[in-house]
Amino acid sequence: MKPAPFQYERPKTIEGVLAVLNQYGEDSKILAGGQSLIAMMNTRALQPRVVIDINRVPALDTLAVEDDTLVIGALVRHSEVAGSPIVREANPLIAEAYPHLAHRPIRNRGTLVGNLAHADPASEMPAVMVVGEAVMTLRNHDNLRTVHAEDFFLGPFETAARPDELLTEIRIPVAPQEQGWGFREFSPRKGDFALASVATVMSVVDGKIASVRLACAGIGPCACRLADAEGILAGATPGEEAFAAAAAAAVATIDPQEDFHADAAYRRDLVGTLMRRALADAHGRCAA
Amino acid sequence: MSSQKISLTINGESVEAEVEPRTLLIHFLREELNLTGSHIGCETSHCGACTVDLNGKSVKSCTVFAVQANGGELVTIEGLANGTEMHPLQEGFYEAHGLQCGYCTPGMLIRAYRLLQENPDPSDDEIRVGISGNLCRCTGYQNIVEAIRYAADKINQAEGAD
């Protein structure tokens, strides 16, 4: 089995990529790590007319903190992000989630930005980006716009990126020192996509929850923020009681899909349990 | 589609070839170069049978196009032994019965080869996590873990003796 024939383009600059994208739009696909794209081309689920390989565009490999913002370019591999002391310091939630994401050989090729552009509903990182308030930078041949992670993920494998746009980088505010974080996931095999996962950040001031963000993945069409649960937690005294109430609210609002991996009731139970644990982790990591 | 010229180093030898852009690295190795040691399993990056070492990293050669390996340095299972002398990993798989049908073995060996450079003295848990991208349907993994442990000990002892 082989991918269907395609025209292979390998520009050396972002402008070059954008020019090709402008010309071919929906008939083209961006190749970064290829760990989802090439697999889908191998089964011929995808047969793009043009493949635009961005691996020789040096301007896309930024991994740095600039002005209290963590910047991760489109070519930065999962392995690099997962092992980066800069990332661990700037946003420990990302580092916490990484052991759940695939396996070393896939992380060596696959890119974080590519993972987000692919928008698999069961992937961990969209939920992490929603909680971390990431901002996505989208460029086409004559424009640059930014989209918040919460507005970026629209459905299964569907994002706000238009056919002529390249997701060049993501920008994530550096997490405040006093902020705690938690990420919990359940998958039947290590490295597999999640049946359910929950990401959260929390800060506590004077014994009360001053701010909290919560999102889950593997439930529904895309990573979703759990606003009702956040509302219950805001101003509450952190502890098992508040976490259980928030989990109950989240479980009541989500509408998990049923598939051969798990039924909806099981996924609801998972979200409740994972959420209570993630919140307890985050609380334990809040600087007093 | 027009072919592209690529040149790369495979197991220490320079290779030049013309490939179609759609040619997967695993197909290039097996069908063009007759290096059939690396196996094709799932072709969707799940199973790890096709794992090779590209520029010092384990990658699944079913989800890399051959044109992307242009200029790269590749180690495949054929490059592991030193002449007729087995690599400590190969010896470990032999001694500890780290295989039954053998289908996953080349991928396991090449992944373990890089794993022991990333972490020369891994715990059993670290070995299990390290090879979690490689599926074996025969052994239950226990003997594979023991084989890698055997190789790590042997390599570390040899280095300690230097």
Interface residues (C-beta under 8 A of the other chain):
Chain A: M1 K2 P3 A4 P5 F6 Q7 Y8 R10 L31 G34 Q35 I38 A39 M41 N42 T43 V51 D53 N55 S79 P99 A102 H103 R104 P105 I106 N108 R109 K190 G191
Chain B: M1 Q4 E20 P21 R22 T23 L24 H27 E43 T44 S45 G48 T51 K57 S58 V59 K60 C62 T63 V64 F65 V67 Q68 R111 L115 V129 G130 S132 G133
